[in-house]
């Protein structure tokens, strides 16, 4: 019998892309998100094969905990992968209580119920490098937490609580922390699709602080492939970094995208002030994942940018009718 996966946060870019990856591999997949499904352009699991093996359930971890547990029990879900979170960093300063409600309190209550399920094989907790704060050099999975925003603090608190569940109850959790993900289907307020969309529509792209902060960007398909390996074969209680060794400044990234589109970046960029509490650099050492689970990234940044440009161009009429900025949902 095929293993069953429940993907919480299945409307998110990472969640929807992971669902698509699972379906392609032949798994039965249940998706859960608090909002109804968005436009198909943002749902990679509707683009490929085996769609009949997917079912969507509108469930909010803040309000529908009992319904979530009832679904898990009735279907005897083997693996739960949790992408659900309040995820915007800068905006967490405006409504910090909402971030702590979802990322800490509701997440802890979810774990309290899940630990009572004897049939659960693995719980995969999708965390974030933001818990480390600003770092110097490449850090491994044991790097101390030093969060600098309400978002990061709320995620760190949830992670620490979950580790206590592993130690106290042998709760079958593994953690992942990925570099900046991108690819076709990503929300338009993220830097790569926004740059492409603004370049095609003649809008000015605001770069906070001039875009000097550095990040590693990894294609979502590589992240999904890694997450499956971690789910099936990762060591319980461990964390795995998913990244690449290459860093690029946001300014240089925008210039690279502009070059791919034949645009002058100076015509596209508008420099604005830096965001409060923004980490300048974090770099993830992913040796553990590569050496213990035989994973490697396969899609270069240039290839991934070209794919994302093609996606935006193919869906341009529809994408121009979709929100281009983050809309907060309490």
C-alpha positions in Angstrom: 0.0 0.0 0.0 1.3 3.4 -0.9 2.3 5.7 2.0 -0.1 8.6 2.7 1.1 12.1 3.2 -0.7 15.1 4.7 0.8 18.4 3.7 -0.3 21.2 5.9 0.1 24.6 4.2 -0.6 23.0 0.8 -1.6 26.4 -0.7 1.9 27.8 0.0 4.4 27.8 -2.8 6.6 25.2 -1.0 3.6 23.2 0.1 1.9 23.1 -3.3 5.2 22.3 -5.1 5.9 19.5 -2.6 2.4 18.1 -3.2 3.2 18.0 -7.0 6.5 16.2 -6.3 4.7 13.6 -4.2 2.0 13.0 -6.8 4.6 12.5 -9.5 6.2 9.9 -7.3 2.9 8.1 -6.9 2.0 8.9 -3.3 -1.5 9.5 -2.0 -1.6 13.2 -0.9 -4.0 15.1 1.4 -3.5 18.9 1.3 -4.7 21.2 4.1 -4.6 25.1 4.1 -6.7 27.7 5.9 -7.8 29.4 2.6 -9.5 28.0 -0.4 -7.3 27.0 -3.3 -5.9 30.0 -5.2 -5.6 30.4 -8.9 -4.2 27.3 -10.7 -1.1 29.3 -11.7 0.0 29.0 -8.1 -0.8 25.3 -7.7 1.9 23.1 -9.3 0.0 20.0 -8.2 -2.7 20.9 -10.7 -0.2 21.0 -13.6 1.0 17.4 -13.7 0.1 13.7 -13.3 -1.8 11.7 -10.7 -4.1 14.5 -9.7 -6.8 12.0 -8.7 -4.5 11.0 -5.8 -4.8 14.4 -4.3 -7.6 15.8 -2.1 -7.8 19.3 -0.7 -9.2 20.2 2.7 -9.7 23.7 3.9 -8.3 23.5 7.4 -6.7 26.1 9.7 -4.4 25.0 12.4 -5.6 27.9 14.5 -9.3 27.0 14.3 -9.7 23.4 13.0 -7.4 21.3 15.1 -10.0 18.7 15.8 -10.9 18.4 12.1 -7.2 18.0 11.3 -6.7 15.2 13.8 -10.0 13.5 12.7 -8.7 13.5 9.1 -5.3 12.0 10.2 -7.0 9.3 12.2 -9.7 8.4 9.7 -7.1 8.1 6.8 -4.3 6.7 9.0 -1.9 9.2 7.6 1.7 7.9 7.7 3.7 11.2 7.1 2.7 14.8 8.1 4.7 17.6 6.5 4.0 21.0 8.1 4.6 24.1 5.9 1.8 26.0 7.7 3.0 29.3 9.3 2.7 33.0 9.2 5.8 33.5 7.1 6.5 37.1 6.2 9.4 38.5 8.2 9.0 42.3 7.8 5.3 42.3 8.4 5.6 40.3 11.6 6.5 43.6 13.3 3.1 45.0 12.5 1.0 42.1 14.0 3.3 40.0 16.2 0.5 38.4 18.1 -0.8 36.7 14.9 2.7 35.3 14.2 3.0 33.9 17.7 -0.6 32.5 17.6 0.1 30.5 14.5 3.8 29.7 14.7 4.0 29.0 18.4 0.7 28.4 20.3 -1.3 26.6 17.5 1.7 24.7 16.4 2.4 23.4 20.0 -1.2 22.4 20.3 -1.0 20.5 17.1 2.1 18.6 18.3 0.4 17.8 21.6 -2.3 15.9 19.6 0.0 14.3 17.1 2.2 12.8 19.8 -0.8 10.6 20.9 -1.0 8.9 17.5 0.8 5.5 17.5 0.6 5.0 13.7 2.4 8.2 12.8 5.7 7.3 11.1 7.2 10.7 10.8 6.4 14.4 11.3 8.4 16.7 9.1 8.6 20.2 10.5 9.5 22.8 7.9 11.5 25.4 9.9 13.5 28.4 8.8 17.1 29.7 8.9 15.7 32.9 10.3 16.0 31.3 13.8 19.8 31.7 13.6 19.6 35.5 13.0 22.5 37.2 11.3 25.4 34.8 10.8 29.0 34.9 9.7 30.2 32.2 7.4 28.4 28.9 6.8 26.6 27.4 9.8 25.6 23.8 10.5 22.4 22.5 12.1 23.7 22.9 15.6 24.2 26.6 15.3 22.7 28.5 18.3 19.4 30.4 17.8 19.6 34.1 17.8 16.3 35.3 16.2 16.0 39.0 15.5 12.3 39.5 14.4 8.9 38.5 15.8 8.6 35.9 12.9 12.0 34.3 13.8 11.3 34.3 17.5 7.9 32.7 17.0 9.5 30.0 14.8 12.4 29.4 17.2 9.9 29.0 20.1 7.9 26.4 18.2 11.1 24.5 17.2 12.4 24.4 20.8 9.0 23.1 22.1 9.1 20.4 19.4 12.6 19.3 20.5 11.3 18.9 24.0 8.6 16.6 22.7 11.2 14.5 20.9 13.2 14.2 24.1 10.2 13.6 26.4 8.0 11.4 24.2 10.3 10.1 21.4 8.0 12.1 19.0 9.1 11.1 15.5 10.0 14.6 14.2 12.7 15.7 11.7 13.3 19.3 10.9 14.3 21.0 7.7 15.7 24.5 7.1 16.0 25.6 3.5 17.7 28.5 1.8 15.6 30.9 -0.2 13.3 28.9 -2.4 12.1 30.0 -5.9 10.6 28.6 -9.1 7.4 28.5 -11.2 4.3 29.1 -9.1 5.8 31.3 -6.5 3.8 34.2 -5.0 4.3 37.5 -6.8 5.6 39.4 -3.7 8.7 37.2 -3.6 11.8 38.8 -5.2 12.3 36.6 -8.3 8.8 36.5 -9.7 8.2 40.1 -8.7 11.4 41.2 -10.6 10.2 39.3 -13.7 6.7 40.6 -13.5 7.8 44.2 -12.9 10.3 43.9 -15.8 7.6 42.7 -18.1 5.0 45.4 -17.1 7.3 48.4 -16.7 6.9 48.8 -12.9 9.7 50.0 -10.5 11.1 47.4 -8.2 12.0 48.6 -4.7 15.2 47.3 -3.3 15.5 47.6 0.5 18.9 49.0 1.5 20.0 48.8 -2.1 19.8 45.0 -2.1 23.2 44.4 -0.5 22.1 41.5 1.7 23.2 38.1 0.5 21.2 34.9 0.2 21.4 31.4 -1.3 18.6 30.6 -3.7 17.6 27.0 -4.4 15.0 25.7 -6.8 11.9 24.4 -5.2 12.1 21.1 -7.1 15.5 20.4 -5.5 14.0 21.3 -2.1 11.1 19.0 -2.6 13.3 16.1 -3.6 15.4 16.7 -0.5 12.3 16.8 1.7 11.1 13.4 0.5 14.5 11.9 1.3 14.4 13.5 4.8 10.8 12.3 5.4 11.6 8.7 4.4 15.1 8.2 5.7 16.0 11.2 7.9 17.1 10.4 11.5 14.4 11.2 14.0 15.3 14.2 16.2 17.7 15.6 13.6 17.6 18.8 11.5 18.7 19.0 7.8 19.8 22.1 5.9 18.7 22.3 2.3 20.8 24.8 0.4 23.6 25.5 -2.1 27.1 26.8 -1.5 26.6 29.8 -3.7 25.6 33.2 -2.3 24.3 36.2 -4.3 23.3 39.7 -3.3 19.7 40.7 -4.0 21.1 43.5 -6.2 23.1 41.0 -8.3 20.2 38.7 -8.4 18.0 41.4 -9.9 20.7 42.4 -12.3 21.0 38.7 -13.4 17.2 38.5 -14.0 17.3 41.8 -15.9 20.1 40.4 -18.1 18.1 37.3 -18.9 15.2 39.5 -20.0 17.3 41.9 -22.0 16.5 44.8 -19.6 18.7 47.6 -18.1 18.5 47.0 -14.3 18.9 50.8 -13.7 15.5 51.3 -15.4 13.9 48.7 -13.1 15.4 49.4 -9.6 14.4 51.9 -7.0 16.5 51.9 -3.8 14.5 52.4 -0.6 15.3 52.2 3.2 16.3 48.9 4.8 13.6 46.8 6.6 13.7 46.7 10.4 15.6 43.7 11.9 16.6 42.3 8.5 19.5 39.8 8.6 22.3 40.7 6.2 23.5 37.2 5.6 22.8 33.6 6.6 24.6 30.7 4.9 23.7 27.1 5.5 26.1 24.2 5.5 24.2 21.4 3.9 27.0 18.7 4.1 24.9 16.5 6.4 22.1 16.2 3.9 24.5 15.6 0.9 26.6 13.0 2.7 24.0 11.0 4.8 21.0 11.0 2.4 22.7 11.1 -1.0 21.1 14.4 -2.1 22.4 17.0 -4.4 20.8 20.0 -6.1 20.4 19.7 -9.9 18.9 23.0 -11.1 21.2 25.9 -11.5 20.1 29.5 -10.7 20.3 30.4 -14.4 18.1 27.4 -15.4 15.6 28.1 -12.6 15.3 31.8 -13.5 14.7 30.9 -17.1 11.9 28.4 -16.0 10.3 31.1 -13.8 10.4 33.7 -16.6 8.7 31.2 -18.9 6.0 30.6 -16.2 5.4 34.3 -15.7 5.2 34.9 -19.5 2.8 32.0 -20.0 0.5 33.2 -17.3 1.0 36.9 -17.6 -2.6 37.9 -18.3 -3.8 36.0 -15.2 -0.9 37.0 -13.0 -1.6 40.7 -13.6 -5.0 40.2 -12.0 -3.5 38.6 -8.9 -2.3 40.5 -5.8 1.3 41.6 -6.3 1.9 42.4 -2.6 1.6 40.4 0.6 -1.9 40.5 2.1 -2.0 39.7 5.8 -4.6 37.2 7.0 -5.0 37.1 10.8 
